[in-house]
């Protein structure tokens, strides 16, 4: 296979690389921007894809960002690959500030209070919601009673405020990425076309001279 890795990674290495790439996040960001600029599409379509990818990073649908970015890019007629690459804006270094901003904004808009101590128990609430889902799934096949208390707490204190509050910051970040990315991509593509024309002209000159000698 053309795109198959030569070195097989273990599950632990895959998880570790997702948390901190081998070359560091600086190199990863450089690679992503390089790939986005070289996409064979118009700057407008690529920028719309970037908007889609950045926007979904502000939603609480963790694990579904790729799918949501692809759907939104399709709806906006944006570049799919650009949308998928842009979801990497959401990473272990940015999820904490994104989450805090979204939660604070959501609680403010909903008229509820954001508990600062919730930052230390946020993972616990995620774990509690997951445990409720698993236990209640087992309860369907056993005599155990279903209990949705932890999932309800997670929904009202984390998920719903995050969902409501992430829309505004997500739109701001997405629009900023769109307006920053589009001119940069246009300039890069223009320069690249110029370099390709120069190379093509350089290749044609020897051929023309050889033709004249004949």
ZALUMMAR-201754 format. One record per residue: residue number from 1; x, y, z of N, C-alpha, C, O in turn. Coordinates in steps of 0.02 Angstrom, whole numbers, plus 50000, padded with zeros to 5 digits. Atoms other than C-alpha are relative to their C-alpha. Example, Ala and Ser with C-alpha at 12.3 -4.5 7.8 and 13.67 -1.06 7.14 Angstrom:
2
     n    n_px    n_py    n_pz   ca_px   ca_py   ca_pz    c_px    c_py    c_pz    o_px    o_py    o_pz
     1   50045   49941   50000   50615   49775   50390   50045   50060   50000   50097   50059   50033
     2   49958   49941   49997   50684   49947   50357   49961   50055   50037   49986   50110   50045
***
This chain:
214
     n    n_px    n_py    n_pz   ca_px   ca_py   ca_pz    c_px    c_py    c_pz    o_px    o_py    o_pz
     1   50042   49940   50000   50000   50000   50000   50044   50063   50000   50096   50065   50033
     2   49959   49940   50008   50063   50174   49954   50005   50039   50065   50059   50064   50082
     3   50002   49958   49941   50010   50261   50116   50009   49960   50065   49998   49987   50119
     4   49991   50041   49940   50049   50118   50235   50065   50019   50035   50116   50030   50003
     5   49940   49983   49961   50171   50158   50376   50049   49943   49997   50031   49884   50000
     6   49948   50052   49999   50337   50067   50370   50010   49974   50071   50022   49914   50081
     7   49992   50021   49930   50350   50065   50560   49932   49996   50033   49897   50046   50040
     8   50065   50009   49968   50199   49992   50646   50003   50026   50072   50049   50011   50110
     9   50003   49972   49933   50149   50087   50803   49954   49959   50045   49902   49934   50022
    10   50043   50033   49951   50079   50008   50959   49943   50047   50019   49945   50107   50003
    11   50057   49959   49978   49914   50069   51033   50024   50055   50047   50002   50112   50044
    12   49973   49951   49953   50011   50155   51172   50037   50056   49964   50031   50114   49984
    13   49963   49949   50037   50122   50246   51046   49952   50045   49963   49964   50105   49958
    14   50050   49960   50035   49969   50303   50947   49969   50051   50048   49961   50109   50031
    15   50030   49955   49949   49891   50376   51106   50050   50054   50019   50032   50113   50026
    16   49948   49952   49980   50057   50457   51155   50012   50052   49946   50020   50111   49961
    17   49990   49953   50056   50079   50534   50982   49942   50048   49994   49952   50105   49973
    18   50058   49955   50003   49903   50605   50990   50002   50053   50054   49977   50108   50046
    19   49993   49951   49946   49944   50689   51155   50059   50046   49988   50056   50106   50003
    20   49941   49959   50015   50117   50748   51102   50037   49969   49942   50069   49917   49950
    21   49967   50028   50059   50182   50719   50925   50075   49992   50010   50105   50027   50050
    22   49928   50014   49992   50359   50651   50906   50043   50062   49988   50092   50072   50024
    23   49960   49941   50015   50424   50812   50830   49978   50061   50038   50004   50116   50026
    24   50027   49943   49963   50327   50923   50950   49942   50032   49963   49933   50022   49903
    25   50059   49968   50030   50171   51026   50919   50019   50053   49950   49981   50065   49902
    26   49978   49950   50048   50271   51161   50830   50010   49970   49931   49988   49998   49880
    27   49988   50035   50064   50326   51039   50695   49934   49975   49971   49923   49977   49910
    28   50064   50024   50024   50151   50965   50686   49959   50056   49969   49928   50046   49917
    29   50037   49943   50026   50072   51137   50660   50030   50022   49933   49993   50039   49886
    30   49967   49982   50063   50202   51177   50526   49980   49951   49944   49968   49972   49888
    31   50019   50050   50050   50161   51014   50437   49928   50009   49977   49913   50003   49918
    32   50071   49991   50017   49974   51047   50444   49990   50060   49954   49955   50056   49904
    33   50007   49941   50041   49989   51223   50375   50030   49989   49930   50003   50013   49880
    34   49970   50015   50065   50104   51159   50237   49953   49958   49957   49946   49971   49897
    35   50047   50043   50037   49979   51025   50188   49939   50039   49976   49915   50030   49920
    36   50059   49961   50018   49833   51148   50190   50015   50046   49940   49975   50051   49894
    37   49983   49954   50053   49924   51273   50078   50008   49965   49932   49995   49995   49880
    38   49987   50036   50063   49965   51139   49949   49938   49961   49975   49943   49924   49926
    39   50060   50035   50023   49786   51074   49933   49980   50026   49931   49980   50087   49920
    40   50019   49980   50067   49729   51075   49751   49928   50023   49996   49885   49988   49968
    41   50068   49973   50000   49575   51184   49774   50004   50075   50005   50058   50103   50017
    42   50000   49927   49997   49522   51366   49772   50009   50023   50072   49989   49988   50118
    43   49992   49974   49932   49569   51475   49923   49934   50006   50038   49932   49994   50098
    44   50065   49992   49967   49384   51506   49959   49976   49932   50028   49953   49929   50085
    45   50023   50066   49978   49343   51320   49970   50044   49973   50057   50019   49944   50104
    46   49955   50022   49947   49497   51282   50075   49986   50038   50064   49985   50009   50118
    47   50015   49959   49940   49457   51427   50193   49934   49979   50032   49928   49980   50093
    48   50064   50023   49971   49278   51365   50213   50010   49934   50036   49979   49922   50088
    49   49984   50062   49965   49347   51194   50258   50034   50014   50066   50020   49981   50116
    50   49966   49982   49937   49462   51274   50387   49950   50026   50051   49953   50008   50110
    51   50052   49976   49955   49313   51366   50461   49962   49943   50032   49951   49942   50092
    52   50038   50057   49975   49217   51203   50477   50039   49961   50053   50012   49944   50105
    53   49959   50038   49953   49361   51113   50563   50012   50036   50065   50009   50005   50119
    54   49988   49961   49940   49398   51253   50685   49936   50006   50041   49937   50000   50103
    55   50063   49990   49965   49215   51281   50728   49981   49938   50041   49961   49945   50099
    56   50022   50060   49964   49179   51100   50776   50044   49984   50060   50024   49946   50104
    57   49957   50011   49942   49326   51102   50897   49970   50031   50063   49990   50014   50119
    58   50032   49967   49943   49216   51211   51009   49934   49966   50019   49896   49993   50059
    59   50059   50039   49981   49079   51080   51020   50020   49944   50047   50077   49921   50045
    60   49984   50053   49952   49069   50948   51158   49994   49930   49972   49993   49881   50010
    61   50008   50066   50030   49051   50805   51034   50069   49968   49987   50088   49956   49930
    62   49933   50029   50005   49222   50732   51070   49997   49931   49968   49954   49890   49985
    63   50000   50063   50036   49265   50587   50957   49962   50003   49935   49967   49958   49894
    64   50040   49992   50062   49147   50651   50822   50020   50062   49961   49986   50080   49912
    65   49981   49938   50034   49240   50808   50769   50016   49989   49927   50000   50031   49885
    66   49985   50014   50070   49304   50727   50608   49936   49996   49959   49931   50025   49906
    67   50063   50010   50037   49128   50676   50557   49962   50066   49994   49937   50082   49940
    68   50036   49936   50002   49050   50843   50604   50034   50050   49954   50000   50087   49918
    69   49964   49954   50043   49187   50940   50515   49988   49982   49926   49979   50026   49884
    70   50013   50021   50068   49161   50836   50358   49929   50019   49977   49920   50042   49921
    71   50069   49982   50017   48972   50863   50363   49992   50075   49990   49959   50097   49944
    72   50005   49927   50005   48989   51050   50393   50036   50025   49938   50011   50071   49904
    73   49964   49981   50060   49119   51066   50256   49959   49985   49937   49958   50024   49890
    74   50043   50018   50057   49003   50975   50137   49942   50049   49993   49923   50069   49937
    75   50056   49953   50001   48860   51092   50186   50022   50068   49974   49985   50101   49937
    76   49975   49935   50021   48968   51246   50158   50037   49998   49934   50062   50049   49910
    77   49963   50010   50062   49046   51174   50000   50074   50018   50009   50105   50050   49966
    78   49930   49988   49986   49216   51183   50081   50042   49938   49985   50015   49885   49969
    79   49954   50054   50014   49369   51075   50058   50000   49950   50058   50010   49970   50116
    80   50007   50051   49948   49350   50911   50154   50066   49988   50036   50067   49984   50097
    81   49934   50013   49969   49536   50881   50184   50020   50058   50045   50046   50047   50100
    82   49984   49941   49958   49559   51059   50249   49960   49998   50064   49986   50016   50117
    83   50042   50004   49941   49414   51032   50369   50027   49949   50050   50030   49961   50110
    84   49974   50052   49956   49488   50871   50437   50066   50021   50032   50077   50008   50091
    85   49936   49976   49972   49661   50948   50458   49989   50055   50052   50025   50058   50102
    86   50013   49945   49954   49586   51100   50544   49973   49977   50068   49978   50013   50117
    87   50024   50025   49935   49507   50992   50680   50057   49988   50048   50047   49981   50108
    88   49942   50009   49956   49684   50968   50746   50015   50064   50040   50060   50064   50083
    89   49997   49941   49956   49665   51144   50816   49978   49980   50070   50003   50006   50120
    90   50020   50028   49936   49576   51049   50954   50048   49943   50019   50047   49890   49989
    91   49950   50049   49978   49715   50956   51045   50010   50008   50075   49981   50054   50105
    92   49992   49995   49927   49772   50926   51225   50025   50067   50025   50014   50084   50083
    93   49976   49934   49979   49853   51099   51228   49946   50053   49997   49950   50103   50032
    94   50052   49949   50009   49695   51192   51176   49933   49982   50030   49890   50026   50039
    95   50066   50021   49976   49551   51089   51245   49982   50032   50067   49924   50047   50079
    96   50015   49969   49935   49567   51162   51420   49976   50072   49992   49922   50088   50018
    97   50027   49932   50009   49554   51347   51369   49935   50002   49960   49891   50042   49975
    98   50062   50002   50039   49421   51304   51239   49942   49979   50045   49888   50010   50042
    99   50052   50024   49955   49321   51208   51370   49980   50052   50052   49920   50062   50064
   100   50015   49950   49949   49334   51344   51503   49962   50058   49970   49912   50081   49999
   101   50034   49944   50033   49284   51483   51382   49929   49980   49981   49882   50018   49992
   102   50067   50022   50021   49138   51381   51314   49954   49990   50060   49896   50010   50057
   103   50042   50011   49941   49076   51331   51486   49980   50066   50033   49922   50075   50051
   104   50016   49936   49969   49087   51507   51557   49949   50038   49957   49902   50068   49984
   105   50047   49966   50045   48999   51579   51404   49932   49968   50003   49881   50002   50006
   106   50064   50035   49997   48865   51445   51410   49961   50013   50064   49901   50026   50061
   107   50034   49987   49936   48826   51468   51594   49976   50072   50003   49923   50085   50031
   108   50021   49929   50000   48820   51657   51569   49937   50009   49958   49891   50044   49979
   109   50058   49993   50044   48698   51642   51424   49938   49967   50028   49882   49989   50017
   110   50056   50037   49972   48590   51517   51517   49978   50027   50068   49928   50005   50095
   111   50018   49971   49936   48588   51622   51675   50016   49956   50059   49989   49965   50113
   112   49978   50043   49945   48672   51487   51779   50069   50021   50021   50101   50064   49990
   113   49935   49980   49972   48830   51498   51881   50053   49948   49982   50043   49888   49990
   114   49944   50043   50015   48995   51427   51825   50041   49989   50063   50067   50037   50092
   115   49963   50016   49939   49079   51338   51970   50073   49989   49982   50090   49943   49945
   116   49928   50004   50016   49267   51367   51961   50030   49933   50022   50076   49908   49991
   117   49972   50064   49975   49298   51208   52062   49983   49943   49953   50010   49888   49960
   118   50020   50053   50046   49216   51110   51920   50059   49980   49956   50059   49924   49929
   119   49942   50016   50041   49383   51117   51827   50036   49939   50027   50064   49900   49988
   120   49964   50056   49970   49455   50991   51950   49959   49936   49998   49987   49881   50005
   121   50043   50059   49999   49307   50873   51938   49970   49987   49931   49926   49944   49924
   122   50029   50007   50066   49271   50889   51752   50010   49929   49973   49963   49900   49946
   123   49987   50069   50023   49353   50722   51710   49957   49951   50038   49934   49901   50010
   124   50043   50044   49960   49256   50643   51852   49929   49999   49975   49896   49947   49977
   125   50069   49997   50026   49092   50703   51777   49995   49964   49932   49945   49932   49918
   126   49999   50039   50062   49141   50634   51607   49999   49925   50016   49962   49887   49986
   127   49996   50071   49980   49185   50469   51691   49933   49976   50029   49912   49920   50015
   128   50064   50019   49970   49022   50469   51790   49946   49991   49947   49905   49946   49952
   129   50049   50006   50054   48919   50498   51632   50012   49936   49961   49964   49901   49943
   130   49984   50061   50036   49010   50357   51544   49980   49938   50040   49956   49889   50012
   131   50018   50056   49957   48983   50242   51693   49924   49989   50001   49901   49932   50000
   132   50073   50005   50001   48796   50281   51694   49976   49967   49935   49932   49925   49936
   133   50019   50029   50064   48783   50240   51509   50013   49924   49999   49971   49885   49976
   134   49982   50071   50000   48872   50074   51533   49956   49960   50048   49930   49907   50030
   135   50040   50035   49950   48778   50025   51691   49927   49993   49977   49895   49942   49987
   136   50069   50002   50023   48610   50069   51614   49991   49955   49940   49938   49926   49929
   137   50002   50048   50055   48652   49970   51459   49998   49929   50026   49961   49887   50000
   138   50001   50067   49969   48688   49819   51567   49933   49987   50034   49910   49930   50038
   139   50063   50008   49965   48526   49852   51662   49945   49975   49954   49896   49945   49976
   140   50049   50024   50049   48430   49815   51502   49998   49924   50000   49945   49894   49988
   141   49995   50072   50003   48490   49635   51511   50002   49967   50069   50006   49906   50075
   142   49998   50027   49931   48492   49616   51701   49941   50028   50039   49900   50065   50013
   143   50053   49975   49956   48378   49652   51848   50020   50064   50036   49983   50089   50079
   144   49977   49939   49967   48479   49804   51899   49956   50059   49981   49927   50062   49927
   145   50040   49940   50012   48390   49971   51914   50042   50052   49962   50101   50062   49977
   146   49966   49947   50037   48436   50109   51791   50004   50064   50042   49956   50083   50075
   147   49989   49939   49962   48509   50265   51870   50034   50052   49954   50090   50041   49930
   148   49974   49950   50046   48534   50422   51765   50024   50063   50036   50032   50115   50005
   149   49983   49941   49960   48588   50540   51905   50065   50033   49975   50066   50094   49963
   150   49935   49972   50021   48770   50562   51851   49997   50026   49928   50027   50078   49912
   151   50007   49977   50069   48724   50576   51668   49959   50064   49996   49974   50109   49957
   152   50040   49939   49998   48592   50706   51709   50041   50059   50025   50036   50114   49998
   153   49956   49947   49974   48718   50805   51811   50049   50023   49946   50060   50083   49938
   154   49952   49983   50054   48843   50797   51667   49965   50041   49946   49994   50089   49920
   155   50036   49966   50054   48712   50853   51542   49986   50073   50019   49998   50118   49978
   156   50019   49933   49980   48654   51005   51642   50059   50044   50019   50057   50105   50009
   157   49944   49960   49976   48822   51060   51713   50057   50006   49950   50096   50053   49953
   158   49943   50000   50046   48941   51020   51570   49977   50002   49927   49992   50049   49891
   159   50014   50007   50071   48867   50963   51404   49959   50058   49971   49979   50088   49922
   160   50044   49948   50026   48724   51088   51380   50033   50069   50001   50030   50104   49951
   161   49966   49935   50001   48822   51243   51437   50057   50001   49949   50069   50052   49917
   162   49946   50004   50048   48970   51185   51332   49973   50008   49929   50003   50044   49888
   163   50030   49998   50067   48858   51162   51179   49976   50071   49984   49989   50096   49929
   164   50026   49932   50011   48772   51331   51199   50056   50052   49997   50058   50095   49954
   165   49947   49950   49995   48928   51426   51248   50054   49993   49948   50091   50041   49936
   166   49947   50009   50050   49040   51352   51114   49982   50030   49932   50027   50038   49890
   167   50021   49975   50066   48938   51423   50969   50032   50068   49985   50062   50077   49932
   168   49972   49933   50011   48993   51604   50991   50076   50000   49990   50100   50023   49938
   169   49927   50003   50009   49180   51574   51021   50020   49959   49939   50070   49975   49906
   170   49984   50040   50059   49178   51440   50886   49991   50039   49936   50033   50034   49890
   171   50010   49958   50059   49105   51561   50759   50055   50053   49993   50080   50065   49938
   172   49947   49949   50001   49231   51695   50807   50066   49970   49977   50100   49998   49933
   173   49937   50033   50019   49379   51575   50795   49998   49976   49928   50047   49982   49892
   174   50005   50025   50068   49315   51497   50634   50003   50055   49949   50037   50049   49898
   175   50000   49944   50048   49283   51664   50548   50070   50032   49997   50093   50051   49944
   176   49932   49973   50000   49454   51728   50604   50047   49955   49960   50088   49980   49921
   177   49958   50047   50038   49536   51570   50534   49986   50005   49926   50031   49999   49885
   178   50020   49993   50071   49438   51592   50372   50033   50061   49968   50063   50057   49915
   179   49974   49938   50028   49491   51773   50346   50076   50003   50002   50107   50037   49960
   180   49926   50003   49999   49672   51739   50396   50026   49950   49949   50077   49963   49917
   181   49976   50054   50044   49687   51580   50294   49992   50015   49927   50037   49999   49887
   182   50015   49992   50071   49608   51633   50130   50053   50042   49963   50077   50020   49911
   183   49949   49961   50037   49731   51773   50081   50069   49966   50001   50106   49970   49952
   184   49936   50034   49997   49881   51672   50140   50004   49943   49949   50054   49934   49916
   185   50002   50055   50048   49828   51522   50036   50002   50027   49929   50035   49998   49886
   186   50000   49970   50066   49794   51634   49886   50070   50023   49979   50091   50012   49923
   187   49932   49977   50015   49967   51713   49897   50046   49941   49988   50087   49942   49942
   188   49956   50059   50008   50051   51544   49918   49987   49966   49933   50034   49948   49898
   189   50016   50032   50064   49959   51470   49769   50024   50041   49941   50047   50013   49892
   190   49977   49956   50053   50000   51622   49662   50076   49993   49991   50101   49988   49935
   191   49927   50007   50003   50186   51609   49705   50019   49932   49973   50067   49926   49934
   192   49984   50068   50022   50185   51422   49677   49989   49993   49924   50028   49962   49890
   193   50013   50001   50072   50107   51444   49505   50056   50036   49962   50077   50014   49908
   194   49945   49963   50031   50241   51573   49465   50064   49959   49996   50099   49959   49946
   195   49940   50043   50000   50380   51453   49516   49994   49944   49950   50042   49927   49916
   196   50010   50054   50048   50305   51314   49413   50007   50025   49928   50035   49990   49885
   197   49993   49971   50068   50294   51429   49260   50074   50012   49984   50096   50001   49928
   198   49929   49988   50011   50477   51477   49283   50037   49935   49985   50080   49932   49941
   199   49969   50065   50012   50528   51294   49294   49982   49974   49930   50025   49946   49895
   200   50022   50024   50066   50425   51252   49140   50035   50039   49945   50054   50011   49894
   201   49965   49959   50050   50502   51398   49045   50073   49980   49995   50101   49978   49940
   202   49931   50023   50000   50675   51339   49097   50009   49935   49964   50061   49923   49932
   203   49997   50064   50035   50638   51166   49030   49988   50008   49925   50014   49970   49884
   204   50016   49990   50070   50571   51235   48866   50057   50031   49961   50064   50020   49901
   205   49945   49966   50034   50724   51341   48827   50050   49951   49968   50065   49958   49909
   206   49954   50048   50032   50846   51195   48801   49968   49961   49942   50000   49946   49892
   207   50035   50036   50053   50713   51105   48699   49994   50043   49938   50001   50019   49882
   208   50006   49954   50056   50688   51259   48590   50066   50009   49964   50069   50011   49903
   209   49935   49993   50029   50875   51280   48564   50019   49938   49959   50046   49943   49904
   210   49986   50062   50036   50893   51098   48515   49960   49996   49935   49985   49971   49885
   211   50043   50001   50059   50749   51118   48393   50028   50048   49946   50024   50033   49886
   212   49972   49951   50047   50832   51273   48315   50064   49972   49965   50075   49985   49906
   213   49939   50029   50028   50997   51179   48290   49986   49950   49945   50026   49941   49899
   214   50019   50049   50051   50907   51047   48190   49981   50036   49935   49963   50003   49886
***
